[in-house]
């Protein structure tokens, strides 16, 4: 009986890590595409000119900061979507007939 429970726990961990890595990978690819589109439309030097604080970021640093900004928000959105997908159904949704 204990071996079955251990197996189930390992399977649940494996499923969790697989879903987490999938969410992070998809958010990475999306952030890459968003970074390309954003910086194709906006020049980092011009963005530095309109900032309200003083900075001395290079163009590569601006690209990197932008990429990680997009990746963070895409990862949060993907993980929250995954959490919502595995939430238990409510009693109202479980009713078949009325």
LOKEKOL-95945 format. One record per atom (N, C-alpha, C, O): residue number from 1; x, y, z; atom name. Coordinates in steps of 0.2 Angstrom, whole numbers. Example, Ala and Ser with C-alpha at 12.3 -4.5 7.8 and 13.67 -1.06 7.14 Angstrom:
2
@marpa->1 | east->66 | north->-28 | up->39 | zator->N
@marpa->1 | east->62 | north->-22 | up->39 | zator->CA
@marpa->1 | east->66 | north->-16 | up->39 | zator->C
@marpa->1 | east->71 | north->-17 | up->42 | zator->O
@marpa->2 | east->64 | north->-11 | up->35 | zator->N
@marpa->2 | east->68 | north->-5 | up->36 | zator->CA
@marpa->2 | east->64 | north->0 | up->39 | zator->C
@marpa->2 | east->67 | north->6 | up->40 | zator->O
***
This chain:
98
@marpa->1 | east->4 | north->-6 | up->0 | zator->N
@marpa->1 | east->0 | north->0 | up->0 | zator->CA
@marpa->1 | east->4 | north->6 | up->0 | zator->C
@marpa->1 | east->3 | north->11 | up->-3 | zator->O
@marpa->2 | east->10 | north->6 | up->4 | zator->N
@marpa->2 | east->14 | north->12 | up->4 | zator->CA
@marpa->2 | east->18 | north->13 | up->-3 | zator->C
@marpa->2 | east->19 | north->19 | up->-4 | zator->O
@marpa->3 | east->19 | north->8 | up->-6 | zator->N
@marpa->3 | east->22 | north->9 | up->-13 | zator->CA
@marpa->3 | east->18 | north->12 | up->-18 | zator->C
@marpa->3 | east->20 | north->16 | up->-22 | zator->O
@marpa->4 | east->11 | north->11 | up->-17 | zator->N
@marpa->4 | east->7 | north->14 | up->-22 | zator->CA
@marpa->4 | east->6 | north->21 | up->-20 | zator->C
@marpa->4 | east->6 | north->26 | up->-25 | zator->O
@marpa->5 | east->6 | north->23 | up->-14 | zator->N
@marpa->5 | east->6 | north->30 | up->-12 | zator->CA
@marpa->5 | east->12 | north->34 | up->-14 | zator->C
@marpa->5 | east->11 | north->40 | up->-16 | zator->O
@marpa->6 | east->18 | north->31 | up->-13 | zator->N
@marpa->6 | east->24 | north->34 | up->-15 | zator->CA
@marpa->6 | east->24 | north->35 | up->-23 | zator->C
@marpa->6 | east->26 | north->40 | up->-25 | zator->O
@marpa->7 | east->21 | north->30 | up->-26 | zator->N
@marpa->7 | east->21 | north->31 | up->-34 | zator->CA
@marpa->7 | east->16 | north->36 | up->-36 | zator->C
@marpa->7 | east->18 | north->40 | up->-40 | zator->O
@marpa->8 | east->11 | north->37 | up->-32 | zator->N
@marpa->8 | east->6 | north->42 | up->-34 | zator->CA
@marpa->8 | east->9 | north->49 | up->-32 | zator->C
@marpa->8 | east->8 | north->54 | up->-36 | zator->O
@marpa->9 | east->13 | north->50 | up->-27 | zator->N
@marpa->9 | east->16 | north->56 | up->-25 | zator->CA
@marpa->9 | east->21 | north->58 | up->-30 | zator->C
@marpa->9 | east->22 | north->64 | up->-32 | zator->O
@marpa->10 | east->25 | north->53 | up->-32 | zator->N
@marpa->10 | east->30 | north->54 | up->-37 | zator->CA
@marpa->10 | east->27 | north->57 | up->-44 | zator->C
@marpa->10 | east->29 | north->61 | up->-47 | zator->O
@marpa->11 | east->21 | north->53 | up->-46 | zator->N
@marpa->11 | east->18 | north->55 | up->-52 | zator->CA
@marpa->11 | east->15 | north->62 | up->-51 | zator->C
@marpa->11 | east->15 | north->66 | up->-56 | zator->O
@marpa->12 | east->12 | north->64 | up->-45 | zator->N
@marpa->12 | east->9 | north->71 | up->-44 | zator->CA
@marpa->12 | east->15 | north->76 | up->-45 | zator->C
@marpa->12 | east->14 | north->81 | up->-48 | zator->O
@marpa->13 | east->21 | north->74 | up->-42 | zator->N
@marpa->13 | east->26 | north->79 | up->-42 | zator->CA
@marpa->13 | east->29 | north->80 | up->-49 | zator->C
@marpa->13 | east->30 | north->85 | up->-52 | zator->O
@marpa->14 | east->29 | north->74 | up->-53 | zator->N
@marpa->14 | east->31 | north->74 | up->-60 | zator->CA
@marpa->14 | east->27 | north->79 | up->-64 | zator->C
@marpa->14 | east->29 | north->82 | up->-68 | zator->O
@marpa->15 | east->20 | north->78 | up->-63 | zator->N
@marpa->15 | east->15 | north->82 | up->-67 | zator->CA
@marpa->15 | east->16 | north->89 | up->-65 | zator->C
@marpa->15 | east->15 | north->93 | up->-70 | zator->O
@marpa->16 | east->17 | north->91 | up->-59 | zator->N
@marpa->16 | east->17 | north->98 | up->-57 | zator->CA
@marpa->16 | east->24 | north->101 | up->-60 | zator->C
@marpa->16 | east->23 | north->106 | up->-63 | zator->O
@marpa->17 | east->29 | north->97 | up->-60 | zator->N
@marpa->17 | east->35 | north->100 | up->-63 | zator->CA
@marpa->17 | east->35 | north->101 | up->-70 | zator->C
@marpa->17 | east->38 | north->105 | up->-73 | zator->O
@marpa->18 | east->31 | north->96 | up->-73 | zator->N
@marpa->18 | east->31 | north->96 | up->-81 | zator->CA
@marpa->18 | east->26 | north->102 | up->-83 | zator->C
@marpa->18 | east->28 | north->106 | up->-87 | zator->O
@marpa->19 | east->21 | north->103 | up->-79 | zator->N
@marpa->19 | east->17 | north->109 | up->-80 | zator->CA
@marpa->19 | east->20 | north->116 | up->-79 | zator->C
@marpa->19 | east->19 | north->121 | up->-82 | zator->O
@marpa->20 | east->24 | north->116 | up->-73 | zator->N
@marpa->20 | east->28 | north->122 | up->-72 | zator->CA
@marpa->20 | east->33 | north->124 | up->-77 | zator->C
@marpa->20 | east->33 | north->129 | up->-79 | zator->O
@marpa->21 | east->36 | north->119 | up->-79 | zator->N
@marpa->21 | east->41 | north->120 | up->-85 | zator->CA
@marpa->21 | east->38 | north->122 | up->-91 | zator->C
@marpa->21 | east->41 | north->126 | up->-95 | zator->O
@marpa->22 | east->32 | north->119 | up->-93 | zator->N
@marpa->22 | east->29 | north->121 | up->-99 | zator->CA
@marpa->22 | east->27 | north->128 | up->-98 | zator->C
@marpa->22 | east->27 | north->132 | up->-103 | zator->O
@marpa->23 | east->24 | north->130 | up->-93 | zator->N
@marpa->23 | east->22 | north->137 | up->-92 | zator->CA
@marpa->23 | east->28 | north->142 | up->-92 | zator->C
@marpa->23 | east->27 | north->147 | up->-96 | zator->O
@marpa->24 | east->34 | north->140 | up->-90 | zator->N
@marpa->24 | east->40 | north->144 | up->-90 | zator->CA
@marpa->24 | east->42 | north->145 | up->-97 | zator->C
@marpa->24 | east->45 | north->150 | up->-99 | zator->O
@marpa->25 | east->42 | north->139 | up->-101 | zator->N
@marpa->25 | east->45 | north->139 | up->-107 | zator->CA
@marpa->25 | east->40 | north->143 | up->-112 | zator->C
@marpa->25 | east->43 | north->147 | up->-116 | zator->O
@marpa->26 | east->34 | north->142 | up->-112 | zator->N
@marpa->26 | east->29 | north->146 | up->-116 | zator->CA
@marpa->26 | east->30 | north->153 | up->-114 | zator->C
@marpa->26 | east->30 | north->158 | up->-119 | zator->O
@marpa->27 | east->30 | north->155 | up->-108 | zator->N
@marpa->27 | east->31 | north->162 | up->-106 | zator->CA
@marpa->27 | east->38 | north->165 | up->-109 | zator->C
@marpa->27 | east->38 | north->171 | up->-111 | zator->O
@marpa->28 | east->43 | north->161 | up->-109 | zator->N
@marpa->28 | east->50 | north->163 | up->-112 | zator->CA
@marpa->28 | east->49 | north->164 | up->-119 | zator->C
@marpa->28 | east->51 | north->170 | up->-122 | zator->O
@marpa->29 | east->46 | north->160 | up->-123 | zator->N
@marpa->29 | east->45 | north->161 | up->-130 | zator->CA
@marpa->29 | east->41 | north->167 | up->-132 | zator->C
@marpa->29 | east->42 | north->171 | up->-136 | zator->O
@marpa->30 | east->36 | north->168 | up->-128 | zator->N
@marpa->30 | east->31 | north->174 | up->-129 | zator->CA
@marpa->30 | east->35 | north->180 | up->-127 | zator->C
@marpa->30 | east->34 | north->185 | up->-131 | zator->O
@marpa->31 | east->39 | north->180 | up->-122 | zator->N
@marpa->31 | east->43 | north->186 | up->-120 | zator->CA
@marpa->31 | east->48 | north->188 | up->-125 | zator->C
@marpa->31 | east->49 | north->194 | up->-127 | zator->O
@marpa->32 | east->51 | north->183 | up->-129 | zator->N
@marpa->32 | east->56 | north->184 | up->-134 | zator->CA
@marpa->32 | east->52 | north->187 | up->-140 | zator->C
@marpa->32 | east->55 | north->192 | up->-143 | zator->O
@marpa->33 | east->46 | north->185 | up->-142 | zator->N
@marpa->33 | east->42 | north->188 | up->-147 | zator->CA
@marpa->33 | east->40 | north->195 | up->-145 | zator->C
@marpa->33 | east->41 | north->200 | up->-149 | zator->O
@marpa->34 | east->38 | north->196 | up->-139 | zator->N
@marpa->34 | east->36 | north->203 | up->-137 | zator->CA
@marpa->34 | east->42 | north->208 | up->-137 | zator->C
@marpa->34 | east->41 | north->213 | up->-139 | zator->O
@marpa->35 | east->47 | north->205 | up->-135 | zator->N
@marpa->35 | east->53 | north->210 | up->-135 | zator->CA
@marpa->35 | east->55 | north->212 | up->-142 | zator->C
@marpa->35 | east->57 | north->218 | up->-143 | zator->O
@marpa->36 | east->55 | north->207 | up->-146 | zator->N
@marpa->36 | east->57 | north->209 | up->-153 | zator->CA
@marpa->36 | east->52 | north->214 | up->-156 | zator->C
@marpa->36 | east->54 | north->219 | up->-159 | zator->O
@marpa->37 | east->45 | north->213 | up->-155 | zator->N
@marpa->37 | east->40 | north->217 | up->-158 | zator->CA
@marpa->37 | east->41 | north->224 | up->-154 | zator->C
@marpa->37 | east->40 | north->229 | up->-158 | zator->O
@marpa->38 | east->41 | north->224 | up->-148 | zator->N
@marpa->38 | east->42 | north->231 | up->-144 | zator->CA
@marpa->38 | east->48 | north->235 | up->-146 | zator->C
@marpa->38 | east->47 | north->241 | up->-147 | zator->O
@marpa->39 | east->54 | north->232 | up->-146 | zator->N
@marpa->39 | east->60 | north->236 | up->-148 | zator->CA
@marpa->39 | east->60 | north->237 | up->-155 | zator->C
@marpa->39 | east->65 | north->241 | up->-158 | zator->O
@marpa->40 | east->56 | north->234 | up->-160 | zator->N
@marpa->40 | east->56 | north->235 | up->-167 | zator->CA
@marpa->40 | east->52 | north->242 | up->-167 | zator->C
@marpa->40 | east->53 | north->246 | up->-172 | zator->O
@marpa->41 | east->47 | north->243 | up->-163 | zator->N
@marpa->41 | east->43 | north->249 | up->-163 | zator->CA
@marpa->41 | east->46 | north->255 | up->-159 | zator->C
@marpa->41 | east->45 | north->261 | up->-161 | zator->O
@marpa->42 | east->50 | north->253 | up->-154 | zator->N
@marpa->42 | east->53 | north->259 | up->-149 | zator->CA
@marpa->42 | east->60 | north->258 | up->-149 | zator->C
@marpa->42 | east->63 | north->253 | up->-147 | zator->O
@marpa->43 | east->64 | north->263 | up->-150 | zator->N
@marpa->43 | east->71 | north->263 | up->-149 | zator->CA
@marpa->43 | east->73 | north->264 | up->-142 | zator->C
@marpa->43 | east->70 | north->269 | up->-139 | zator->O
@marpa->44 | east->78 | north->260 | up->-139 | zator->N
@marpa->44 | east->80 | north->261 | up->-132 | zator->CA
@marpa->44 | east->83 | north->268 | up->-131 | zator->C
@marpa->44 | east->82 | north->271 | up->-125 | zator->O
@marpa->45 | east->86 | north->271 | up->-136 | zator->N
@marpa->45 | east->89 | north->278 | up->-134 | zator->CA
@marpa->45 | east->84 | north->283 | up->-134 | zator->C
@marpa->45 | east->84 | north->287 | up->-129 | zator->O
@marpa->46 | east->78 | north->282 | up->-138 | zator->N
@marpa->46 | east->73 | north->287 | up->-137 | zator->CA
@marpa->46 | east->69 | north->286 | up->-131 | zator->C
@marpa->46 | east->66 | north->291 | up->-127 | zator->O
@marpa->47 | east->68 | north->280 | up->-128 | zator->N
@marpa->47 | east->65 | north->278 | up->-122 | zator->CA
@marpa->47 | east->69 | north->281 | up->-116 | zator->C
@marpa->47 | east->66 | north->284 | up->-111 | zator->O
@marpa->48 | east->76 | north->281 | up->-117 | zator->N
@marpa->48 | east->80 | north->284 | up->-111 | zator->CA
@marpa->48 | east->79 | north->291 | up->-111 | zator->C
@marpa->48 | east->79 | north->294 | up->-106 | zator->O
@marpa->49 | east->78 | north->295 | up->-117 | zator->N
@marpa->49 | east->77 | north->302 | up->-117 | zator->CA
@marpa->49 | east->70 | north->304 | up->-114 | zator->C
@marpa->49 | east->70 | north->309 | up->-111 | zator->O
@marpa->50 | east->65 | north->300 | up->-114 | zator->N
@marpa->50 | east->59 | north->302 | up->-111 | zator->CA
@marpa->50 | east->58 | north->300 | up->-104 | zator->C
@marpa->50 | east->53 | north->301 | up->-101 | zator->O
@marpa->51 | east->63 | north->296 | up->-101 | zator->N
@marpa->51 | east->62 | north->294 | up->-94 | zator->CA
@marpa->51 | east->63 | north->300 | up->-89 | zator->C
@marpa->51 | east->66 | north->305 | up->-91 | zator->O
@marpa->52 | east->59 | north->299 | up->-84 | zator->N
@marpa->52 | east->59 | north->305 | up->-79 | zator->CA
@marpa->52 | east->65 | north->304 | up->-74 | zator->C
@marpa->52 | east->66 | north->309 | up->-70 | zator->O
@marpa->53 | east->69 | north->299 | up->-74 | zator->N
@marpa->53 | east->74 | north->298 | up->-69 | zator->CA
@marpa->53 | east->81 | north->297 | up->-74 | zator->C
@marpa->53 | east->81 | north->295 | up->-79 | zator->O
@marpa->54 | east->86 | north->299 | up->-70 | zator->N
@marpa->54 | east->93 | north->298 | up->-74 | zator->CA
@marpa->54 | east->95 | north->291 | up->-74 | zator->C
@marpa->54 | east->95 | north->288 | up->-69 | zator->O
@marpa->55 | east->97 | north->289 | up->-80 | zator->N
@marpa->55 | east->100 | north->282 | up->-81 | zator->CA
@marpa->55 | east->105 | north->282 | up->-86 | zator->C
@marpa->55 | east->106 | north->287 | up->-90 | zator->O
@marpa->56 | east->109 | north->277 | up->-85 | zator->N
@marpa->56 | east->115 | north->276 | up->-90 | zator->CA
@marpa->56 | east->115 | north->269 | up->-92 | zator->C
@marpa->56 | east->120 | north->266 | up->-92 | zator->O
@marpa->57 | east->109 | north->266 | up->-94 | zator->N
@marpa->57 | east->109 | north->259 | up->-97 | zator->CA
@marpa->57 | east->111 | north->259 | up->-104 | zator->C
@marpa->57 | east->110 | north->264 | up->-108 | zator->O
@marpa->58 | east->115 | north->254 | up->-106 | zator->N
@marpa->58 | east->117 | north->253 | up->-113 | zator->CA
@marpa->58 | east->111 | north->250 | up->-116 | zator->C
@marpa->58 | east->106 | north->248 | up->-113 | zator->O
@marpa->59 | east->111 | north->250 | up->-123 | zator->N
@marpa->59 | east->106 | north->247 | up->-127 | zator->CA
@marpa->59 | east->105 | north->240 | up->-125 | zator->C
@marpa->59 | east->99 | north->238 | up->-125 | zator->O
@marpa->60 | east->110 | north->236 | up->-124 | zator->N
@marpa->60 | east->109 | north->229 | up->-123 | zator->CA
@marpa->60 | east->106 | north->228 | up->-116 | zator->C
@marpa->60 | east->102 | north->223 | up->-115 | zator->O
@marpa->61 | east->108 | north->232 | up->-111 | zator->N
@marpa->61 | east->105 | north->232 | up->-104 | zator->CA
@marpa->61 | east->97 | north->233 | up->-105 | zator->C
@marpa->61 | east->93 | north->230 | up->-101 | zator->O
@marpa->62 | east->95 | north->238 | up->-109 | zator->N
@marpa->62 | east->88 | north->240 | up->-110 | zator->CA
@marpa->62 | east->85 | north->234 | up->-113 | zator->C
@marpa->62 | east->79 | north->232 | up->-111 | zator->O
@marpa->63 | east->88 | north->231 | up->-118 | zator->N
@marpa->63 | east->85 | north->225 | up->-121 | zator->CA
@marpa->63 | east->84 | north->219 | up->-116 | zator->C
@marpa->63 | east->79 | north->216 | up->-115 | zator->O
@marpa->64 | east->89 | north->218 | up->-111 | zator->N
@marpa->64 | east->89 | north->213 | up->-106 | zator->CA
@marpa->64 | east->83 | north->214 | up->-101 | zator->C
@marpa->64 | east->79 | north->210 | up->-99 | zator->O
@marpa->65 | east->83 | north->221 | up->-99 | zator->N
@marpa->65 | east->78 | north->222 | up->-94 | zator->CA
@marpa->65 | east->71 | north->222 | up->-97 | zator->C
@marpa->65 | east->66 | north->219 | up->-93 | zator->O
@marpa->66 | east->70 | north->224 | up->-103 | zator->N
@marpa->66 | east->64 | north->223 | up->-106 | zator->CA
@marpa->66 | east->62 | north->216 | up->-107 | zator->C
@marpa->66 | east->56 | north->214 | up->-106 | zator->O
@marpa->67 | east->66 | north->211 | up->-109 | zator->N
@marpa->67 | east->65 | north->204 | up->-110 | zator->CA
@marpa->67 | east->63 | north->201 | up->-103 | zator->C
@marpa->67 | east->58 | north->198 | up->-103 | zator->O
@marpa->68 | east->67 | north->203 | up->-98 | zator->N
@marpa->68 | east->65 | north->200 | up->-91 | zator->CA
@marpa->68 | east->58 | north->203 | up->-88 | zator->C
@marpa->68 | east->54 | north->199 | up->-85 | zator->O
@marpa->69 | east->57 | north->209 | up->-90 | zator->N
@marpa->69 | east->50 | north->212 | up->-88 | zator->CA
@marpa->69 | east->45 | north->208 | up->-92 | zator->C
@marpa->69 | east->40 | north->206 | up->-88 | zator->O
@marpa->70 | east->45 | north->207 | up->-98 | zator->N
@marpa->70 | east->40 | north->203 | up->-102 | zator->CA
@marpa->70 | east->40 | north->196 | up->-99 | zator->C
@marpa->70 | east->34 | north->193 | up->-99 | zator->O
@marpa->71 | east->45 | north->193 | up->-98 | zator->N
@marpa->71 | east->45 | north->186 | up->-96 | zator->CA
@marpa->71 | east->42 | north->185 | up->-89 | zator->C
@marpa->71 | east->38 | north->180 | up->-88 | zator->O
@marpa->72 | east->43 | north->190 | up->-84 | zator->N
@marpa->72 | east->40 | north->189 | up->-78 | zator->CA
@marpa->72 | east->33 | north->190 | up->-78 | zator->C
@marpa->72 | east->29 | north->185 | up->-75 | zator->O
@marpa->73 | east->30 | north->194 | up->-82 | zator->N
@marpa->73 | east->23 | north->195 | up->-82 | zator->CA
@marpa->73 | east->20 | north->190 | up->-86 | zator->C
@marpa->73 | east->14 | north->188 | up->-84 | zator->O
@marpa->74 | east->23 | north->187 | up->-91 | zator->N
@marpa->74 | east->20 | north->181 | up->-95 | zator->CA
@marpa->74 | east->20 | north->175 | up->-90 | zator->C
@marpa->74 | east->16 | north->171 | up->-91 | zator->O
@marpa->75 | east->26 | north->174 | up->-86 | zator->N
@marpa->75 | east->26 | north->168 | up->-82 | zator->CA
@marpa->75 | east->21 | north->169 | up->-76 | zator->C
@marpa->75 | east->17 | north->164 | up->-75 | zator->O
@marpa->76 | east->19 | north->175 | up->-74 | zator->N
@marpa->76 | east->14 | north->175 | up->-69 | zator->CA
@marpa->76 | east->7 | north->174 | up->-72 | zator->C
@marpa->76 | east->3 | north->170 | up->-69 | zator->O
@marpa->77 | east->6 | north->176 | up->-78 | zator->N
@marpa->77 | east->0 | north->175 | up->-81 | zator->CA
@marpa->77 | east->-1 | north->167 | up->-82 | zator->C
@marpa->77 | east->-7 | north->165 | up->-82 | zator->O
@marpa->78 | east->4 | north->164 | up->-85 | zator->N
@marpa->78 | east->4 | north->157 | up->-86 | zator->CA
@marpa->78 | east->3 | north->153 | up->-80 | zator->C
@marpa->78 | east->-1 | north->148 | up->-80 | zator->O
@marpa->79 | east->6 | north->154 | up->-75 | zator->N
@marpa->79 | east->5 | north->151 | up->-69 | zator->CA
@marpa->79 | east->-1 | north->152 | up->-66 | zator->C
@marpa->79 | east->-4 | north->147 | up->-63 | zator->O
@marpa->80 | east->-4 | north->158 | up->-66 | zator->N
@marpa->80 | east->-11 | north->159 | up->-63 | zator->CA
@marpa->80 | east->-16 | north->155 | up->-67 | zator->C
@marpa->80 | east->-21 | north->153 | up->-65 | zator->O
@marpa->81 | east->-15 | north->155 | up->-74 | zator->N
@marpa->81 | east->-20 | north->151 | up->-78 | zator->CA
@marpa->81 | east->-19 | north->144 | up->-76 | zator->C
@marpa->81 | east->-24 | north->141 | up->-76 | zator->O
@marpa->82 | east->-13 | north->141 | up->-75 | zator->N
@marpa->82 | east->-13 | north->134 | up->-73 | zator->CA
@marpa->82 | east->-16 | north->133 | up->-66 | zator->C
@marpa->82 | east->-19 | north->128 | up->-66 | zator->O
@marpa->83 | east->-15 | north->138 | up->-62 | zator->N
@marpa->83 | east->-19 | north->137 | up->-55 | zator->CA
@marpa->83 | east->-26 | north->137 | up->-56 | zator->C
@marpa->83 | east->-30 | north->132 | up->-53 | zator->O
@marpa->84 | east->-29 | north->141 | up->-60 | zator->N
@marpa->84 | east->-36 | north->141 | up->-61 | zator->CA
@marpa->84 | east->-38 | north->135 | up->-64 | zator->C
@marpa->84 | east->-44 | north->133 | up->-63 | zator->O
@marpa->85 | east->-34 | north->132 | up->-69 | zator->N
@marpa->85 | east->-37 | north->126 | up->-72 | zator->CA
@marpa->85 | east->-37 | north->120 | up->-68 | zator->C
@marpa->85 | east->-41 | north->115 | up->-69 | zator->O
@marpa->86 | east->-33 | north->120 | up->-62 | zator->N
@marpa->86 | east->-33 | north->114 | up->-58 | zator->CA
@marpa->86 | east->-37 | north->115 | up->-52 | zator->C
@marpa->86 | east->-38 | north->111 | up->-47 | zator->O
@marpa->87 | east->-40 | north->121 | up->-51 | zator->N
@marpa->87 | east->-45 | north->122 | up->-45 | zator->CA
@marpa->87 | east->-51 | north->117 | up->-45 | zator->C
@marpa->87 | east->-53 | north->115 | up->-51 | zator->O
@marpa->88 | east->-53 | north->115 | up->-40 | zator->N
@marpa->88 | east->-59 | north->110 | up->-40 | zator->CA
@marpa->88 | east->-65 | north->114 | up->-42 | zator->C
@marpa->88 | east->-66 | north->120 | up->-41 | zator->O
@marpa->89 | east->-69 | north->110 | up->-45 | zator->N
@marpa->89 | east->-76 | north->113 | up->-47 | zator->CA
@marpa->89 | east->-80 | north->114 | up->-42 | zator->C
@marpa->89 | east->-80 | north->111 | up->-36 | zator->O
@marpa->90 | east->-84 | north->119 | up->-42 | zator->N
@marpa->90 | east->-89 | north->121 | up->-37 | zator->CA
@marpa->90 | east->-95 | north->116 | up->-37 | zator->C
@marpa->90 | east->-96 | north->112 | up->-42 | zator->O
@marpa->91 | east->-99 | north->116 | up->-32 | zator->N
@marpa->91 | east->-105 | north->111 | up->-31 | zator->CA
@marpa->91 | east->-110 | north->113 | up->-37 | zator->C
@marpa->91 | east->-113 | north->108 | up->-39 | zator->O
@marpa->92 | east->-110 | north->119 | up->-38 | zator->N
@marpa->92 | east->-115 | north->121 | up->-44 | zator->CA
@marpa->92 | east->-113 | north->118 | up->-50 | zator->C
@marpa->92 | east->-117 | north->116 | up->-54 | zator->O
@marpa->93 | east->-106 | north->118 | up->-52 | zator->N
@marpa->93 | east->-104 | north->116 | up->-58 | zator->CA
@marpa->93 | east->-105 | north->108 | up->-58 | zator->C
@marpa->93 | east->-105 | north->105 | up->-64 | zator->O
@marpa->94 | east->-105 | north->105 | up->-53 | zator->N
@marpa->94 | east->-105 | north->98 | up->-52 | zator->CA
@marpa->94 | east->-112 | north->95 | up->-54 | zator->C
@marpa->94 | east->-113 | north->89 | up->-56 | zator->O
@marpa->95 | east->-117 | north->99 | up->-53 | zator->N
@marpa->95 | east->-124 | north->97 | up->-54 | zator->CA
@marpa->95 | east->-125 | north->95 | up->-62 | zator->C
@marpa->95 | east->-123 | north->99 | up->-66 | zator->O
@marpa->96 | east->-128 | north->89 | up->-63 | zator->N
@marpa->96 | east->-129 | north->87 | up->-70 | zator->CA
@marpa->96 | east->-136 | north->89 | up->-72 | zator->C
@marpa->96 | east->-137 | north->92 | up->-77 | zator->O
@marpa->97 | east->-141 | north->88 | up->-67 | zator->N
@marpa->97 | east->-148 | north->89 | up->-69 | zator->CA
@marpa->97 | east->-151 | north->95 | up->-64 | zator->C
@marpa->97 | east->-148 | north->95 | up->-59 | zator->O
@marpa->98 | east->-156 | north->98 | up->-67 | zator->N
@marpa->98 | east->-159 | north->103 | up->-62 | zator->CA
@marpa->98 | east->-166 | north->102 | up->-61 | zator->C
@marpa->98 | east->-169 | north->105 | up->-57 | zator->O
***
